[in-house]
């Protein structure tokens, strides 16, 4: 009978710990998703800036060729 009570206590403790770790994992996964989204947004901004600079250089180069 004592063994059954001990096993029940161990099972309850394990279930509690699993619940705590699952909550931590879920929180970290949500944080990771937010950070990945933020990084992607920043990459999109950098890409847009690079494309804008590239287009300006191309226009400048074409103007210089026409003037020469």
HELIX and SHEET records of a PDB file:
HELIX    1   1 UNK A    2  UNK A   67  1                                  66    
END                                                                             
